């Protein structure tokens, strides 16, 4: 997948250089992942996420420890339990294990949401800065080399969709 993205990016760059020589088209590139990592707020976000992760891991460890203690006690005393009490204790242990598993999944999802929540303002600021600089420097396209996508398209670029749609509709009428 990365090779395909890089090939597309390279194709854009080659075409861009050719067209640039013809028309004044200006193409630049950025690495948004690197910009996020080097953003001044990135370190404080990392610290916030690390602290929240430690807090969640602490509770997870406490839950595991509680389960292990109950399991050890059950294993030691199960021979003295009646069938009803033994099955009740087994169900309690299974329920606790499921609760721990659900907590772990919920915690992971919460950390992902929190990460996105904290990073969103950085992406907004980075994209705004890319647009501002691209407009000022008159770039037609700015490519994001971290994922092979277009990070900015000038309002002066030519949208070919209307002409292509018209052509496709004309071909459709000709085939009918």
C-alpha positions as CSV (number, residue, x, y, z in Angstrom):
1,X,0.0,0.0,0.0
2,X,2.8,2.4,0.9
3,X,4.5,1.7,-2.5
4,X,1.3,2.5,-4.3
5,X,0.9,5.8,-2.4
6,X,4.6,6.7,-3.1
7,X,4.1,5.9,-6.7
8,X,1.1,8.1,-6.9
9,X,2.9,10.9,-5.1
10,X,5.9,10.5,-7.4
11,X,3.6,10.6,-10.4
12,X,2.1,13.9,-9.1
13,X,5.5,15.3,-8.6
14,X,6.7,14.4,-12.1
15,X,3.6,15.6,-13.8
16,X,3.7,18.7,-11.6
17,X,7.3,19.5,-12.7
18,X,6.3,19.1,-16.3
19,X,3.2,21.2,-16.0
20,X,5.0,23.7,-13.9
21,X,7.5,24.3,-16.7
22,X,4.5,24.9,-19.0
23,X,2.1,27.0,-16.9
24,X,3.5,28.3,-13.6
25,X,1.8,25.5,-11.6
26,X,3.5,25.3,-8.2
27,X,3.6,22.1,-6.2
28,X,5.0,21.7,-2.7
29,X,4.9,18.9,-0.1
30,X,4.6,18.5,3.6
31,X,4.9,15.7,6.1
32,X,1.9,16.2,8.4
33,X,2.9,13.4,10.7
34,X,6.2,15.1,11.3
35,X,4.5,18.5,11.8
36,X,2.2,16.9,14.4
37,X,5.2,15.3,16.2
38,X,7.2,18.6,16.2
39,X,4.2,20.8,17.1
40,X,4.9,22.8,20.3
41,X,1.8,21.3,22.0
42,X,2.8,17.7,21.1
43,X,4.8,17.1,24.3
44,X,2.1,18.2,26.6
45,X,-0.4,16.1,24.8
46,X,1.9,13.1,25.1
47,X,2.2,13.7,28.9
48,X,-1.6,13.9,29.3
49,X,-2.1,10.7,27.4
50,X,0.7,8.9,29.4
51,X,-0.9,10.0,32.7
52,X,-4.3,8.8,31.6
53,X,-2.9,5.5,30.4
54,X,-1.1,5.0,33.7
55,X,-4.3,5.7,35.6
56,X,-6.2,3.2,33.5
57,X,-3.5,0.6,33.7
58,X,-3.4,0.9,37.5
59,X,-7.2,0.2,37.8
60,X,-6.8,-2.7,35.3
61,X,-4.0,-4.2,37.5
62,X,-6.1,-3.8,40.6
63,X,-8.9,-5.7,38.8
64,X,-6.6,-8.5,37.7
65,X,-5.2,-8.8,41.2
66,X,-8.7,-9.0,42.7
67,X,-9.6,-11.7,40.2
68,X,-6.4,-13.6,41.0
69,X,-7.0,-13.5,44.7
70,X,-10.6,-14.7,44.3
71,X,-9.5,-17.5,41.9
72,X,-6.8,-18.6,44.3
73,X,-9.2,-18.7,47.2
74,X,-11.7,-20.6,45.1
75,X,-9.1,-23.2,44.0
76,X,-8.1,-23.7,47.6
77,X,-11.6,-24.0,49.0
78,X,-13.7,-25.5,46.1
79,X,-13.5,-29.1,47.4
80,X,-15.5,-28.0,50.4
81,X,-18.3,-26.2,48.4
82,X,-21.6,-27.8,47.5
83,X,-22.3,-28.0,43.8
84,X,-24.6,-24.9,43.9
85,X,-22.0,-22.8,45.8
86,X,-19.2,-24.0,43.5
87,X,-21.1,-23.1,40.3
88,X,-22.1,-19.8,41.8
89,X,-18.4,-19.0,42.6
90,X,-17.4,-20.1,39.1
91,X,-20.0,-17.8,37.5
92,X,-18.8,-15.0,39.7
93,X,-15.2,-15.5,38.5
94,X,-16.3,-15.7,34.9
95,X,-18.3,-12.5,35.3
96,X,-15.4,-10.8,36.9
97,X,-13.1,-11.9,34.0
98,X,-15.6,-10.6,31.5
99,X,-15.8,-7.3,33.4
100,X,-12.0,-7.0,33.3
101,X,-12.0,-7.7,29.6
102,X,-14.7,-5.1,28.9
103,X,-12.9,-2.6,31.0
104,X,-9.7,-3.1,29.0
105,X,-11.5,-2.7,25.7
106,X,-13.3,0.4,26.9
107,X,-10.1,1.9,28.2
108,X,-8.4,1.3,24.9
109,X,-11.2,3.0,23.0
110,X,-11.3,5.9,25.5
111,X,-7.6,6.4,25.0
112,X,-8.0,6.5,21.2
113,X,-10.9,9.0,21.5
114,X,-8.9,11.1,23.9
115,X,-5.9,11.0,21.5
116,X,-8.1,12.2,18.6
117,X,-9.7,14.8,20.8
118,X,-6.4,16.3,21.9
119,X,-4.8,16.1,18.4
120,X,-7.7,17.6,16.5
121,X,-6.8,21.2,17.3
122,X,-3.2,20.5,16.1
123,X,-4.5,19.2,12.8
124,X,-6.8,22.2,12.4
125,X,-3.9,24.6,13.1
126,X,-1.5,22.7,10.9
127,X,-4.0,22.6,8.0
128,X,-4.8,26.3,8.5
129,X,-1.1,27.1,8.4
130,X,-0.6,25.0,5.2
131,X,-3.5,26.9,3.5
132,X,-2.2,30.3,4.6
133,X,1.3,29.6,3.5
134,X,0.2,28.0,0.2
135,X,-2.0,30.9,-0.6
136,X,0.7,33.4,0.2
137,X,3.4,31.5,-1.8
138,X,0.8,30.7,-4.6
139,X,1.1,26.9,-4.5
140,X,-1.5,25.1,-6.6
141,X,-1.1,21.8,-4.8
142,X,0.6,20.7,-1.6
143,X,1.1,17.0,-1.1
144,X,1.3,15.2,2.2
145,X,4.2,12.8,1.8
146,X,3.4,11.0,5.1
147,X,0.4,9.3,3.5
148,X,0.5,10.1,-0.2
149,X,-2.5,12.4,-0.2
150,X,-3.2,16.0,-1.3
151,X,-3.0,18.4,1.7
152,X,-4.1,21.5,-0.1
153,X,-5.7,22.4,-3.4
154,X,-5.7,26.0,-4.6
155,X,-9.0,27.6,-5.4
156,X,-7.4,28.5,-8.7
157,X,-6.8,24.9,-9.7
158,X,-9.0,23.4,-12.4
159,X,-11.7,21.0,-11.4
160,X,-12.2,18.6,-14.3
161,X,-15.2,16.9,-12.8
162,X,-17.9,19.0,-14.5
163,X,-16.3,18.5,-17.9
164,X,-15.8,14.8,-17.3
165,X,-19.4,14.3,-16.1
166,X,-20.7,16.2,-19.2
167,X,-18.5,14.0,-21.5
168,X,-19.7,10.8,-19.7
169,X,-23.3,11.9,-20.1
170,X,-22.8,12.6,-23.8
171,X,-21.2,9.1,-24.2
172,X,-24.1,7.6,-22.3
173,X,-26.6,9.2,-24.7
174,X,-24.6,8.1,-27.7
175,X,-24.6,4.5,-26.5
176,X,-28.4,4.5,-26.0
